[in-house]
Amino acid sequence: MEIAGKAAVVTGGGTGVGRATALELAKRGCSVLINYSRSKDEAEQTAADVSALGVKGIAVQADIADDAACRRMIDTAVKEFGRLDVLVNNAGTTAFVAHEDLEGLALDDWNRIFSTNVIGTFQVCRAAKEALMASGSGEIVNVSSIAGIRGLGSSIPYCASKAALNNMTVTLARVFAPKVRVNAVAPGFITTRWLQDGLGQANYDALKIRAEEHAPLRKVCDAEDVAALILNVITGPDLVTGQIIAIEGGALIASASFR
């Protein structure tokens, strides 16, 4: 898909993978709506950086767990850009709870994580369906995680939510075909502020070293790596849909003993 002159929505677009993806889209001539829930300053800065690249960038607040907010966000994108061709579902949340600590999880944790990572993503896709179909060659890329494949990650509900997202990606690929392709990217360990804040610096540093030692390529992802894969999915061959594409330095083929 050629994206010059087209328009995109990136949820959770103010920081990390979302910001990197918005900038990569803009560099290729695509206008971008940067969605945020709480990171207003970062989202507005990303929108300004997008606009500085010669396309239109706007920041729009919406909690994707709120269906009405999702619909307003997509309506804003279509009104501002006159079209919608690309949707990158990057917004997500978690709780950092050891898997062995079953009592450490409350029902609110499950509801919050699934409301954003699964239901929220569904709601954005549903809201965007008409506009993406009208594009004639629309693209949806969901940002998942290898936690949904390996069952290892920040918490049990996070892993379960990403497994559900992977499954939903396949189902939506059937629903949106043939006019819209739906795929997911599944990063491993990512060097982002989100993970640093969640783990704490000491735990983050230790886990990063372990992840690098475990991966056959001896590397972990940064936000730009994941953004590059997202752009490759969007601009690459148009016969790829319903796929979960991992980017994890080979961690999935390494020894299962790593945790």
QUIMOMO-V627898 format. One line per field, one symbol per residue. burial: b if it has 16 or more other C-alpha atoms within 10 Angstrom, else e. A space follows every 50 residues. Layout:
BEGIN
burial->???
END
This chain:
BEGIN
burial->eebeebbbbbbbbbbbbbbbbbbbbbbbbbbbbbbbbeeeebbbbbbebb bebebbbbbbbbbbbebebbbebbbebbebbebbbbbbbbbbebbbbebe eeeebeeebbebbbbbbbbbbbbbbbbbbebbbebebbbbbbbbbbbbbe bbbbbbbbbbbbbbbbbbbbebbeebeeebbbbbbbbbbbbeeebeeebe eeebeeebeebbebbbeebbbbbbbbbbbbbebbeeeeeebbbbbbbbbb bbeeeeeee
END
